[in-house]
Amino acid sequence: MSAALAAAGAAILAANGKEGAVPPVRSNGAKRDVETLAGAGDSGKRLRIREALFVPNPLPPLAARSHGRFAPEPGIVAERVSYRTAYGLRVPAILYRPEKPRGKIPGLIVVNGHGGDKYSWYAFYSGVLYARAGAAVLTYDPIGEGERNAGRRSGTRAHDAMQQPAELGARLGGLMMTDLMQAVSFLEGRPEVDARRIGAMGYSMGSFVLSLAGAVDPRLAVTVLTGGGNLDGPGEYWDTSKQMCQGLPYRALSFLGDRAAEVYALRAAIGPTLILNGAEDSILQGAKRNFRDHFEDLRRRASALALSGRPFENFYEEHAGHRPLFVTRPAAAWLERHLDFPEWTAARIDSLPVTHVMRWANERNVEIDKGYATEHREGGTRALGENVPGLSRGQLSVWPRDGWERVKGELTYESWLERARRELPPAAR
């Protein structure tokens, strides 16, 4: 390992095919998931979290389908797929993978932030980057965005619209968890994927969703959280922000007591977590104490509760704001240590060039969310690798417009809301 990569590691430790059904998979993972939870020695906390957020148990039949493929660059295949989630809905996704996998390969899932979806630059950049490393990478549309938006638009934040009763917020949080857990099931069933080497990377809102799913789903070998991960206490950031997808779901877990510590203690017994943040990320600045102290205190509390494992590791990028840092060298180095990429070594990662994201986006006509297209935020990210292609919405859409019109009733936020209301007690509908 080179000196530069060793230093990064030390810092972390210190701080076009035919549409149709895909081949049958081994399992959707639900049975093994429940069996594991039942014997986890956690006083039923994982099951209670799932129940509080209305996560189906067992998970729904996956019913995965293939909708074609394309080649983002030589040697990499991008498959257009969809799979079933809660409420009878479907999730459109893109699977990036090596054209010729070398043995059993690791799997990764990208969990987007607010306004993000599979069209977001960091989603397809991650897909190409880690497929180059030899992994299978699944990116998908969160509810209300991309092909799960009634106008097929991105950056709408449609799911933020406040709905009553509050139970709908808990149900929305649970839907997002189920989307992710079904993504794990999808990768688990792929013949080229090693089911023991599946991880996920969550950004901003995605870090929140992944922190909860990572605490209850024992199939997630590793989790990487960025632009967040700083779970806190009553009345603080995660209770008061974005009520439908964060605040209400988080408050629904108040039965845990010290929610942040309990979540990370549960996660520690499953596998390792890396939390990467820009040291000037505004999400971190609202804490009543220094954010480094916040994480150290949280680590101590979680360690005291954990049955095994270390709650999390931290890495900070100085002079940086809100960024999806899982596309950077430190994250890739950490993932290599835990997932063993077929095409990368520590030395190879250390030797790779980096790309200034704003310049790359301008050159490739790639859109970045206006609120984040600054040097301090996403635009200033130094993403690992170079010459990642800019992919178009046409390439990244699972269905052509006419095909989408036929199935949109199984996709959109409005469809979810209608179906979720049917699940409410009669007096609350």
Beta strands, then each sheet from edge to edge (+ up, - down):
strand 1: 20-21
strand 2: 65-73
strand 3: 76-84
strand 4: 90-98
strand 5: 105-111
strand 6: 136-140
strand 7: 193-203
strand 8: 222-226
strand 9: 273-278
strand 10: 313-317
strand 11: 354-356
strand 12: 382-384
sheet 1: 1+ 2- 3+ 4- 6+ 5+ 7+ 8+ 9+ 10+
sheet 2: 11+ 12-
end
